[in-house]
Amino acid sequence: MAPRAVTREQLAGAARAALGGGRRLEAVERVSGGTKKGVYRLVLDDATTAIAYLWDDAENYWPAAEGDDDLTDPFSPGLGLDLFQAAHARLDALGVRVPALRLVDRDGAHSPADLAIVEDLRGESLEQLLARDRRAAGPVMARLAESLTAMRGHRAPAYGKVAVVDAGGTSRGTSCAGVVLDRALRDLAEAAARDPRIAGAADRLEERLLGLAAAVRPRAEYAVVHGELGPDHVLVDPDGNPVVIDVEGLMYFDVEWEHVFLRIRLHDAYRPLEADGLDEDRLALYTLAQRLSLTAGPLRLLDGDFPDREFMAGIAEYNLQQALELVRD
């Protein structure tokens, strides 16, 4: 569904409540990049700014699928204020920099949809900084490595979304590897239905997934992982600190899942974030699983009316080729 236009009048009251009276909301600007929630910059008449997050069906580009609202699935969409607040609180408690929270509205006082207003960080993303000046990004990467160490050091006896586990809940399945395998097989089926090249290699890909999953040994503790910690999900504040955003998918999980994603997104720039003691069997399974996810997900998104179609198709094509490379003779 294409996002609706959010008007200045709809957010004026929320802006006053979040940032104080005596100022007027002059503009509401959509911030590009969000696919599951609306992200808007609020601009006040004294040039003060903040970011509004809106969780509403009309702000979600992803086609609805069965199980989307099942929070016991660690990989169900990270939608809603409850997930955001739980993730924000956990990261903040670990000393990981997240945008400061200015206002939360789940009762409809300012918006019919769940709403949060947070600090606006108008500098570069880590992705932009790395592209502009790899050397200047060095201190930011070092601080991000410290954040990842803090996340890796906080353990839980159960896996799943932080909001679920911290509330004493349990997640589906019997292991992280099992959950990943089930998801990868679904992604394989979806991708095969949309692209004949994946369909032609489906038997080899399934056999490879099953073999990799069988090699993974049990584990009883799980770390905090963002789940999609690409450099576009890290902003840089004025003091050069990395600021983690899009945190709703935060979960307790195998730390290897995070590092596979970081490797895929950062390529050779990943090196400062390397961690000791990662399990090679999990890395192998999760690499193929994420390649399939990054093929099937973008193809699924293109079933709807996502606007930047060439960009999303490029992600699908690149990861499709990488997945096939993993099963080539």
URWO-V725569 format. One record per residue. N is the residue number from 1. RES is the residue in one letter. OMEGA is omega in degrees with one decimal (999 if undefined). BURIAL is b if it has 9 or more other ideal C-beta (glycine too) atoms within 8 Angstrom, else e. Layout:
n=(N N)
res=(RES RES)
omega=(OMEGA OMEGA)
burial=(BURIAL BURIAL)
This chain:
n=(1 2 3 4 5 6 7 8 9 10 11 12 13 14 15 16 17 18 19 20 21 22 23 24 25 26 27 28 29 30 31 32 33 34 35 36 37 38 39 40 41 42 43 44 45 46 47 48 49 50 51 52 53 54 55 56 57 58 59 60 61 62 63 64 65 66 67 68 69 70 71 72 73 74 75 76 77 78 79 80 81 82 83 84 85 86 87 88 89 90 91 92 93 94 95 96 97 98 99 100 101 102 103 104 105 106 107 108 109 110 111 112 113 114 115 116 117 118 119 120 121 122 123 124 125 126 127 128 129 130 131 132 133 134 135 136 137 138 139 140 141 142 143 144 145 146 147 148 149 150 151 152 153 154 155 156 157 158 159 160 161 162 163 164 165 166 167 168 169 170 171 172 173 174 175 176 177 178 179 180 181 182 183 184 185 186 187 188 189 190 191 192 193 194 195 196 197 198 199 200 201 202 203 204 205 206 207 208 209 210 211 212 213 214 215 216 217 218 219 220 221 222 223 224 225 226 227 228 229 230 231 232 233 234 235 236 237 238 239 240 241 242 243 244 245 246 247 248 249 250 251 252 253 254 255 256 257 258 259 260 261 262 263 264 265 266 267 268 269 270 271 272 273 274 275 276 277 278 279 280 281 282 283 284 285 286 287 288 289 290 291 292 293 294 295 296 297 298 299 300 301 302 303 304 305 306 307 308 309 310 311 312 313 314 315 316 317 318 319 320 321 322 323 324 325 326 327 328 329)
res=(M A P R A V T R E Q L A G A A R A A L G G G R R L E A V E R V S G G T K K G V Y R L V L D D A T T A I A Y L W D D A E N Y W P A A E G D D D L T D P F S P G L G L D L F Q A A H A R L D A L G V R V P A L R L V D R D G A H S P A D L A I V E D L R G E S L E Q L L A R D R R A A G P V M A R L A E S L T A M R G H R A P A Y G K V A V V D A G G T S R G T S C A G V V L D R A L R D L A E A A A R D P R I A G A A D R L E E R L L G L A A A V R P R A E Y A V V H G E L G P D H V L V D P D G N P V V I D V E G L M Y F D V E W E H V F L R I R L H D A Y R P L E A D G L D E D R L A L Y T L A Q R L S L T A G P L R L L D G D F P D R E F M A G I A E Y N L Q Q A L E L V R D)
omega=(178.6 179.6 175.9 175.8 176.5 -174.6 177.5 -177.5 -178.0 -175.9 -177.1 179.9 178.5 179.2 178.5 -178.8 -177.1 -168.2 177.8 -179.7 178.4 177.1 -176.4 176.1 -176.3 -174.2 172.7 -175.4 176.1 176.1 -175.4 172.3 -177.2 175.8 -176.3 179.6 174.9 178.2 -174.1 172.3 176.6 -177.5 -179.4 -173.5 174.3 178.4 171.5 178.8 173.6 179.3 175.5 172.0 177.3 176.0 -174.8 179.7 -177.8 179.3 -172.7 -179.9 -172.5 174.0 179.7 179.0 178.4 179.0 -179.5 -175.6 -179.1 -177.1 176.2 172.9 -178.0 -176.3 173.1 -173.7 177.1 -174.8 168.3 -175.3 -178.4 178.2 179.8 -177.6 179.5 179.9 179.9 -179.1 -179.2 -179.8 179.2 179.3 179.4 -178.6 177.1 -176.0 174.3 178.7 -179.4 -177.3 -177.8 -177.3 173.6 179.2 176.2 -175.5 178.3 -179.8 -176.9 -176.5 175.6 177.8 172.1 -173.7 169.3 173.8 -174.8 174.9 175.7 176.9 -168.0 178.2 -177.9 163.4 175.5 177.8 179.7 -179.8 178.7 179.8 -176.5 -172.5 -177.1 -179.5 179.5 179.4 -175.8 179.5 178.1 178.3 178.9 178.2 175.5 176.0 176.9 177.4 179.1 177.2 177.8 178.8 -179.5 -178.0 179.1 -172.9 174.8 -179.1 180.0 178.2 177.8 180.0 -179.7 -179.9 -179.3 -174.8 -179.4 176.7 177.7 -178.4 177.6 -177.4 -179.1 177.7 -178.4 -180.0 175.0 -178.7 178.3 177.7 179.2 179.6 179.6 179.8 -179.0 178.0 175.0 178.0 177.9 179.6 179.8 -179.9 179.6 178.7 -176.3 -177.2 -176.3 179.4 174.9 178.5 -178.9 -179.6 -171.6 -179.1 179.7 179.4 178.6 179.1 179.4 177.8 -178.1 179.0 179.1 -179.6 -178.7 -178.1 -174.8 179.8 -177.8 177.6 -173.4 179.2 -173.0 -176.9 175.3 177.0 177.1 177.5 178.9 -171.8 171.4 -178.5 174.5 178.2 174.8 173.9 179.9 -177.9 -176.4 178.7 179.0 178.4 173.5 -178.3 -174.2 179.8 -178.5 -169.0 -172.7 -179.8 -178.1 -178.1 166.3 -172.8 172.6 -177.4 178.7 178.5 178.8 -173.5 172.0 179.9 178.6 178.4 -178.7 -174.8 -171.7 -179.0 -176.0 176.5 -178.7 -167.4 -179.9 -177.5 -178.7 180.0 177.4 169.6 177.6 -175.7 -174.8 179.3 177.1 179.0 -178.7 178.8 -174.1 176.8 178.5 -179.7 -178.7 174.6 178.7 177.4 -178.3 167.8 -175.8 -177.0 177.6 177.8 177.5 179.7 179.7 171.9 -179.7 -175.0 175.6 -169.3 -174.0 -168.8 -179.1 178.6 -177.3 177.3 178.2 176.8 -179.8 -177.0 -179.1 -177.1 172.6 179.5 179.3 176.9 179.0 179.4 -177.7 179.7 177.4 177.7 999)
burial=(e e b e e b e b e e b b e b b b b b b e e e b e b e e b e b b e e b e b b b b b b b b b e e e e b b b b b b b b e e b b b b e e e e e b e e b b b b e b e b b b b e b b b b b b e b b b e b e b b b b e b b b e b e e e e b b e e b b b b b b b b e e e b b b e b b e e e e e e b b e b b b b b b e b b b b b b e b e b e b b b b b b b b e e e b e b e e e b b b b b b b b b b b b b b b b b b e e b e e b b e b b e e b b e b b b e b b e b b e e b e e b b b b b b e b b b e b b b b b e e e b b b b b e b b b b b b b b b b b b b b b b b b b b e e b b e b b e b e e b b e b b b b b b b b b b b b b b b b b b b b b b e b e b e e e e e b b e b b e e b b e b b b e b b e e)
